[in-house]
Amino acid sequence: MKGLQQLEIDLGDGSKTDLRTQFAALCYRIKDEKVQICLITSRRSGRWIVPKGWPMNGETPTDAAATEAFEEAGVKGKIHSRPAGVFSYYKVRSEDELPCIAIVYPLRVKKVLSNWPEKKERQRKWLSRKKAAALVDDPELAAIILGFDPDSL
């Protein structure tokens, strides 16, 4: 996380108790000695994102991130306990926008599944760090992807 630009968290009209936390997985693999990042599309807008979701009862943050990677991207692997970064965004819901932060945990992909729970709802794509960072809308997430170094884990 060294060298990443830190931006202020924007709570909009909310208070500090309105901020929600999600856990995300930065799914990566090494192919031909190059790092590849797995991005998926969001269900609603089709934007390119990383798998992420809400805390789950009885699961650690890393377990929750790994579960999201399986359900949303169809990948399994080794999740790292030290986050690669944190980004803030608004979760758009039908009734409002909810300010969120996502704690991003690196997940080294060992298995890419051909069938997974949300396969029919999302696309999955493997990209270089540079291309993945260019494809995501969120500048904080792009900075996390660009600055990610699996050798530092």
Salt bridges, closest charged atoms under 4 A:
GLU72 OE2 - ARG122 NH2 3.45
GLU95 OE2 - ARG93 NE 3.59
ASP96 OD1 - ARG93 NE 2.89
GLU118 OE2 - ARG43 NH1 3.90
GLU118 OE1 - ARG122 NE 2.58
GLU121 OE1 - ARG43 NH1 2.75
ASP137 OD2 - ARG47 NH1 3.92
